[in-house]
Amino acid sequence: MKDVMKSIPNTITLLRIFLSVILLFLKPFSPLFLIVYSACGFTDMIDGYIARKTNSESSLGTVLDSISDIVFMSAVLVVLIPVIYIPMKILIWIIVIAFVRIVSLFVAYCKYHTFGILHSYSNKATGFLLFCFPFLYGFINRNILESIICIIASISAIEELTIHITSKEVSRNIKGIFVKRT
């Protein structure tokens, strides 16, 4: 029974990868798209919670969570980019954020010999805002919405890069640069 409980969070994370792939075949912003999209977000929230509550946190689970986040966001980008208008200044901003993220991954890989995507508060805030985007897209001025997301994502990317540059070891569950490390 204990082994089954320990595998539940990773199973939920794998479910998010499966659901993310399904998004590729759904009409953007349709009710079914939003339902599957919401299920992806829900699984993202509960897998870590269940892992902590059942004392089944693992390195594999942390890596799977990061992979599932990448698969989810990639699927969403593939589906939404063709149907939304992104102004050139926002597109350039997104490219700069992506560049900082890639540099951060490169630094982490060179220092730690592993990819170090962090579960910081700023990364969680960025993920939450990106998650909310399809729900808010038609209701909030897009320039304001996109700017807010890019500001938070920029802070998050710079924070993660700074943590990788200044840390001696990878700490995927670090809460932030100004949060006391345990």
C-alpha positions as CSV (number, residue, x, y, z in Angstrom):
1,M,0.0,0.0,0.0
2,K,2.9,2.4,0.9
3,D,4.4,1.9,-2.6
4,V,1.1,2.6,-4.3
5,M,0.8,5.9,-2.3
6,K,4.3,6.9,-3.3
7,S,3.5,6.4,-7.0
8,I,0.3,8.4,-7.0
9,P,1.9,11.9,-7.4
10,N,4.1,10.7,-10.3
11,T,1.1,9.1,-11.9
12,I,-0.8,12.4,-11.6
13,T,2.2,14.2,-13.2
14,L,2.3,11.7,-16.1
15,L,-1.5,12.3,-16.5
16,R,-0.7,16.0,-17.0
17,I,1.7,15.1,-19.8
18,F,-1.0,12.9,-21.5
19,L,-3.6,15.7,-21.1
20,S,-1.2,18.2,-22.5
21,V,-0.8,16.2,-25.6
22,I,-4.6,16.0,-26.0
23,L,-4.7,19.8,-26.0
24,L,-2.9,19.7,-29.4
25,F,-6.0,18.2,-30.9
26,L,-8.6,20.5,-29.4
27,K,-10.0,23.8,-30.7
28,P,-8.4,26.7,-28.8
29,F,-10.7,28.4,-26.3
30,S,-13.5,25.8,-26.8
31,P,-15.2,24.5,-23.7
32,L,-13.5,21.1,-24.1
33,F,-10.1,22.8,-24.5
34,L,-10.7,24.8,-21.3
35,I,-11.9,21.7,-19.4
36,V,-8.8,19.7,-20.4
37,Y,-6.6,22.8,-19.8
38,S,-8.1,23.1,-16.3
39,A,-7.5,19.5,-15.6
40,C,-3.8,20.0,-16.5
41,G,-3.7,22.9,-14.1
42,F,-5.4,20.9,-11.4
43,T,-3.0,18.0,-11.7
44,D,-0.1,20.5,-11.5
45,M,-1.5,21.8,-8.2
46,I,-2.2,18.4,-6.5
47,D,0.7,16.2,-7.5
48,G,3.2,18.1,-5.3
49,Y,0.6,18.6,-2.5
50,I,-0.1,14.8,-2.4
51,A,3.7,14.0,-2.6
52,R,4.3,16.3,0.4
53,K,1.3,14.9,2.4
54,T,2.2,11.3,1.8
55,N,5.9,11.9,2.3
56,S,6.6,10.6,-1.2
57,E,8.6,13.5,-2.6
58,S,11.3,12.3,-4.9
59,S,14.0,13.5,-7.2
60,L,12.2,11.7,-10.0
61,G,8.9,13.5,-9.1
62,T,10.6,16.9,-9.2
63,V,12.1,16.2,-12.6
64,L,8.8,14.7,-13.9
65,D,7.0,17.8,-12.7
66,S,9.4,20.1,-14.6
67,I,9.1,18.0,-17.7
68,S,5.4,18.0,-17.5
69,D,5.4,21.8,-17.1
70,I,7.5,22.1,-20.2
71,V,5.3,19.7,-22.2
72,F,2.1,21.5,-21.0
73,M,3.4,25.0,-21.8
74,S,4.8,23.9,-25.1
75,A,1.4,22.3,-26.1
76,V,-0.4,25.5,-25.1
77,L,2.0,27.6,-27.1
78,V,1.6,25.4,-30.2
79,V,-2.2,25.7,-29.9
80,L,-2.6,29.3,-28.9
81,I,0.2,31.2,-30.8
82,P,-1.6,30.7,-34.2
83,V,-4.9,32.1,-33.0
84,I,-3.8,35.1,-30.8
85,Y,-2.3,38.3,-31.9
86,I,1.0,39.1,-30.1
87,P,2.4,42.6,-30.7
88,M,6.0,42.7,-31.9
89,K,7.3,44.4,-28.7
90,I,5.7,41.6,-26.6
91,L,7.1,38.9,-28.9
92,I,10.6,40.4,-28.6
93,W,10.1,40.5,-24.8
94,I,9.1,36.8,-24.8
95,I,12.1,35.9,-26.8
96,V,14.4,37.7,-24.3
97,I,12.7,35.9,-21.4
98,A,13.2,32.6,-23.3
99,F,16.9,33.5,-23.9
100,V,17.4,34.2,-20.2
101,R,15.7,30.9,-19.3
102,I,18.0,29.0,-21.8
103,V,21.1,30.7,-20.3
104,S,19.9,29.7,-16.9
105,L,19.5,26.1,-17.9
106,F,22.9,26.1,-19.5
107,V,24.5,27.6,-16.3
108,A,22.7,25.0,-14.2
109,Y,23.8,22.2,-16.5
110,C,27.4,23.3,-16.5
111,K,27.6,23.8,-12.7
112,Y,25.5,20.8,-11.6
113,H,25.6,18.5,-14.6
114,T,21.8,18.4,-14.5
115,F,19.0,20.7,-15.6
116,G,17.9,22.9,-12.8
117,I,14.4,24.3,-13.2
118,L,13.4,25.8,-9.9
119,H,10.1,25.7,-8.1
120,S,10.4,29.2,-6.7
121,Y,7.6,31.5,-5.8
122,S,8.3,33.7,-8.8
123,N,8.2,30.7,-11.1
124,K,5.0,29.6,-9.6
125,A,3.5,33.1,-10.0
126,T,4.6,33.1,-13.6
127,G,3.1,29.7,-14.2
128,F,-0.2,30.8,-12.5
129,L,-0.4,33.9,-14.7
130,L,0.3,31.9,-17.8
131,F,-2.3,29.4,-16.7
132,C,-4.9,32.1,-16.3
133,F,-4.2,33.6,-19.7
134,P,-6.7,31.6,-21.7
135,F,-9.5,32.4,-19.2
136,L,-8.6,36.2,-19.1
137,Y,-7.8,36.7,-22.8
138,G,-11.2,37.9,-23.9
139,F,-11.9,39.9,-20.7
140,I,-8.8,42.0,-19.9
141,N,-7.0,44.4,-22.2
142,R,-4.5,42.1,-23.9
143,N,-1.6,44.7,-23.8
144,I,-2.0,45.0,-20.0
145,L,-2.4,41.2,-19.5
146,E,0.6,40.4,-21.7
147,S,2.7,43.1,-20.0
148,I,1.9,41.9,-16.5
149,I,2.8,38.3,-17.5
150,C,6.0,39.4,-19.1
151,I,7.1,41.5,-16.1
152,I,6.6,38.6,-13.7
153,A,8.2,36.2,-16.1
154,S,11.2,38.5,-16.5
155,I,11.7,38.8,-12.7
156,S,11.3,35.0,-12.4
157,A,13.8,34.3,-15.2
158,I,16.4,36.7,-13.8
159,E,15.9,35.4,-10.3
160,E,16.4,31.8,-11.4
161,L,19.6,32.7,-13.4
162,T,20.9,34.6,-10.4
163,I,20.2,31.6,-8.1
164,H,22.1,29.3,-10.4
165,I,25.0,31.6,-10.7
166,T,25.3,32.2,-6.9
167,S,24.4,28.7,-5.6
168,K,26.9,26.0,-4.9
169,E,24.4,23.2,-5.6
170,V,21.1,22.8,-7.3
171,S,18.1,23.3,-5.0
172,R,15.0,22.8,-7.2
173,N,12.6,23.5,-4.3
174,I,14.2,26.8,-3.4
175,K,11.4,29.4,-2.7
176,G,13.3,32.4,-4.0
177,I,16.5,34.4,-3.9
178,F,15.5,36.4,-0.8
179,V,13.9,33.5,1.0
180,K,16.1,31.8,3.6
181,R,17.5,28.5,2.3
182,T,16.9,25.4,4.3
